[in-house]
C-alpha cells in the first residue's frame, strides 16, 4: 500500500523547475506512504513513490524499483497476494531474486510474460512501468478498481497519481470544474466511470492500462468478466464447495504480511465469512468492530455473536459516539481530495484510525454484495415487468402518493425505498438501475442545476445526456437477465468508485492497508459464471454465501439478518449534531450559482429539517463538495 506520482513529457525535456514540482506532487500523498520516499527521473520521465511497508520491510524493496539490467523502472501501489506462487514459477524459469518483496516479483513477471502477467496477478494495484530502452510508459489499474489512478493526458505529455491532490498541486497547470460531472456527482453521491471533478483529469478504468508512447496515450482493456458469461451447469453442493475453496484460498493469501493484521468485522455475513476463513488458518487472528449508539445502525451485537461462535481469541470494539462521528466528518471533509457523499466513509475512517495502533493491515468484506446480489434493488427485479407496463397516469399517481408519505430518518425506511424504486420508471432496463440509486429524480436535479440545458437531464441515455455514460457502460450486457445487468452495474460502477474508493481513502488517511478477499479475480470469475438462482431468489439475497454460512454453523442471526449499511444516522444528525456544519457549508452566499440554484438547496434543507422530505443524500453530498471547494479554490468554475 503506497502512493505513486509520475510525469511523462512527449517533447521537451523536464526542467529543474518541473522536477521540483514533481517532488511537491509526490509529497502531497505522503500520508499514503509514511515509511519511505523515492524517485527516479531522466530527461523526459519522472516517477515518485511513497511507501507503506507491508511485505519485505527492508530498504532493498523501496521504490521506484529497477530490474538488474536497469532497463525497467517500476512504481506501484498495492499488493500481489499470490506473489509467492508466482515467484516459485519464475524461479523454476531461471529468475533469481534479491529481495523478498512482491514488488520484485511483479516486475519479474512483467519482464518474463509481458502483459499476459496482468491476468495472473491476484491482488489490488495501480502500476507504472517505464521501459528505458523503448521509452514506453505503461499505467495499469487492477481488475475491480480497488486502487485509484488518476491521469491527465495533454498535448505536452501525461501526469498521473494515486490521488487527485497530487495533480492539483502541480505548478503551471490551470484546472476547471467539470459541470456535467458535477451534476452526475449530485445524482450518484460520487464521481463514477472515468470522471473526476476536474476537466481533463480522468480515472483509469478498472481492468485497463494506459499505454504512453510516441507522443500518444492509448487506453486498452486487459481483463473483463461479465455476469452471465459461460454460465456453469453446476449442482448446489458443488457450488458451495467451490466457493469455500476459492474463498478460503483468497483469505489465506490475503493474510500474507510482515506487519500485524486483523479483520474488520461489521457483524454482517460478508465480514463474518472473512473472519471464519481467516480463523481456519490462524486461530489467533484479531477482529475489530464499531459500536453505534443508535440501535438501528448498530451491528456490534452480531459481531460479538460471531466472535463467540468461532471462539476467536481477541475482539476489539470501538464506540462511535456523537463526538467521534462529528470529528470523523470534519476529518473526512478536511482531507478528502475528491468529493464523496457516502457517510460510510466516516465510519471506515474512524475504524481505521482506531485499529492503527494494533494492526497495519486489515481484511474486510467489500465486494460480497456486488458479486452475489446482496443489495435491496435485487429484490425489486421481479415486479419490473408489471411496473414497466403500467400506464403513465397511474405511475404518476403512485409517485405522488409516495412523495406524500412520512419521511422517517431510520435506515432504509419503506418510504425511502419506495421513492427510490419508483424513480426507475419509466426507463429502459439498462438505465433503470442508475435511477434507482439516484439521490433524487432527474426532474428535480434539473431544477437544482439550472446552468445545464434541460435535455441534459433526459432519462433515455442520449449522447451528451446525464445517463450517456451508463448507456455506454451497459451495452455489453444489454439483453441479459435483469439480475446479470444489475450485477454488472454494481461491479463496474458502484464497487470501484463508491465502495473501494472510500475504503482506500479512509485506510490511507490512517496509513493502513485494507484488503478485500471477495475481490479475488478467480472468485469474481466464478461468481459471474454461476446461475442466477445461486445468487438471488425472489426476495432472498446472497443465496450462496448464506448456504456457506449455514454449512459452517454460523448463528442464524448472522445469515438471516437484514442488510445494514456501514454508516451512521446522517439524516437524523443533520437535524442535530451536524446541523451547524450543514448551515456553514450550505450557506446561500457560498453556494456556486454557476452550478446550483441556492434557493432550491435551501428549500431542500428546510424540507429535510421539517421532516417533510428525507434529503440527506443531496445535502450531505453537497456538503462534501463544498468542503472540497474550500480546500481546492484553485479549481476554477467557468
Secondary structure as UniProt FT lines:
FT   STRAND          2..9
FT   HELIX           16..27
FT   TURN            28..29
FT   HELIX           30..32
FT   STRAND          36..41
FT   STRAND          45..51
FT   HELIX           59..61
FT   STRAND          65..66
FT   TURN            68..69
FT   STRAND          72..80
FT   TURN            81..82
FT   HELIX           83..92
FT   TURN            93..94
FT   HELIX           102..113
FT   HELIX           114..120
FT   STRAND          123..131
FT   TURN            132..134
FT   STRAND          137..141
FT   TURN            143..144
FT   STRAND          150..153
FT   STRAND          157..161
FT   HELIX           164..168
FT   TURN            171..172
FT   STRAND          176..177
FT   HELIX           179..188
FT   TURN            193..194
FT   TURN            199..200
FT   STRAND          202..203
FT   TURN            206..207
FT   STRAND          208..213
FT   TURN            214..215
FT   STRAND          216..221
FT   TURN            227..230
FT   HELIX           236..254
FT   STRAND          261..264
FT   HELIX           269..281
FT   TURN            283..284
FT   STRAND          286..292
FT   HELIX           295..297
FT   HELIX           300..310
FT   STRAND          314..320
FT   HELIX           322..335
FT   HELIX           344..356
FT   TURN            357..358
FT   STRAND          361..364
FT   TURN            366..367
FT   HELIX           368..372
FT   HELIX           376..380
FT   TURN            382..383
FT   HELIX           384..388
FT   HELIX           392..403
FT   TURN            411..412
FT   HELIX           414..422
FT   TURN            423..424
FT   HELIX           429..436
FT   HELIX           442..448
FT   TURN            450..451
FT   HELIX           454..457
FT   TURN            459..460
FT   TURN            463..464
FT   TURN            466..467
FT   HELIX           468..474
FT   HELIX           475..477
FT   TURN            478..479
FT   HELIX           482..489
FT   HELIX           490..500
FT   HELIX           501..509
FT   TURN            510..511
FT   STRAND          513..516
FT   HELIX           517..519
FT   HELIX           521..528
FT   HELIX           532..534
FT   TURN            538..539
FT   HELIX           543..551
FT   TURN            552..553
FT   HELIX           556..559
FT   HELIX           570..573
FT   TURN            574..578
FT   HELIX           579..585
FT   HELIX           588..590
FT   TURN            593..595
FT   HELIX           598..609
FT   TURN            610..611
FT   HELIX           616..631
FT   TURN            632..634
//
